[in-house]
Amino acid sequence: MTTLTVKNVPDHVHKKLRLRASASRRSLNSELLHIIESTLEADQDPAAEAAGILRKARELRSRFSGELTSAEVDAAIDEGRP
């Protein structure tokens, strides 16, 4: 395996990484590898990612019939707001 050194990591980034690693019950090194691997896997096949997003959008769209009124849109936007 290859060793990779990351230099000049800003303090706030290091702190966020440590917190994320702790929350995931991983070492800092394991968390960094997890982030790198998951990012590279997501970027591996943009066509498959786009197809997945399109599939989800079509699934959501199939749940609705007709058009929404502006009042329904406003209510959906305001839902969950304090």
C-alpha positions in Angstrom: 0.0 0.0 0.0 1.0 3.5 -0.6 1.4 6.2 2.0 -0.1 9.6 1.4 0.8 12.7 3.3 -1.5 15.7 3.4 0.1 19.0 4.3 -1.2 22.4 5.3 -4.6 21.2 6.5 -6.4 24.2 8.0 -7.2 23.8 11.7 -11.0 24.0 11.1 -10.9 21.2 8.5 -8.8 19.0 10.8 -11.3 19.6 13.7 -14.3 18.7 11.4 -12.5 15.6 10.3 -11.8 14.5 13.8 -15.4 15.1 14.9 -16.7 13.2 11.9 -14.3 10.3 12.5 -15.3 10.2 16.1 -19.0 10.2 15.3 -18.4 7.3 12.8 -16.2 5.5 15.4 -13.3 5.5 13.0 -9.8 6.7 13.2 -8.9 9.9 11.4 -7.0 7.8 8.8 -9.9 5.4 8.3 -12.4 8.3 8.0 -10.2 10.0 5.3 -10.0 6.8 3.4 -13.7 6.3 3.6 -14.3 9.9 2.3 -11.9 9.4 -0.6 -13.2 6.0 -1.6 -16.9 7.0 -1.5 -16.1 10.2 -3.5 -14.2 8.3 -6.1 -16.9 5.6 -6.3 -19.6 8.2 -6.8 -17.5 9.9 -9.6 -16.8 6.6 -11.3 -19.9 6.4 -13.4 -21.6 9.7 -14.0 -24.1 8.2 -16.4 -25.3 5.7 -13.7 -25.6 8.5 -11.2 -27.6 10.6 -13.6 -29.8 7.6 -14.4 -30.4 7.0 -10.7 -31.4 10.6 -10.2 -33.8 10.5 -13.2 -35.3 7.3 -11.9 -36.0 8.9 -8.5 -37.5 12.0 -10.1 -39.8 9.9 -12.2 -40.8 7.9 -9.2 -41.7 11.0 -7.3 -43.5 12.5 -10.2 -45.6 9.4 -10.6 -47.0 10.0 -7.1 -48.7 13.2 -8.2 -51.5 13.7 -10.7 -52.4 17.0 -12.3 -50.8 20.3 -11.4 -50.2 21.9 -8.1 -51.9 25.2 -7.2 -49.7 28.1 -6.1 -51.2 27.7 -2.6 -50.1 24.0 -2.5 -46.6 25.0 -3.6 -46.5 27.8 -1.0 -47.7 25.4 1.7 -45.0 22.8 0.7 -42.3 25.5 0.8 -43.4 26.7 4.2 -43.8 23.1 5.6 -41.4 22.6 8.5 -40.4 26.2 8.8 -40.6 27.8 12.3 
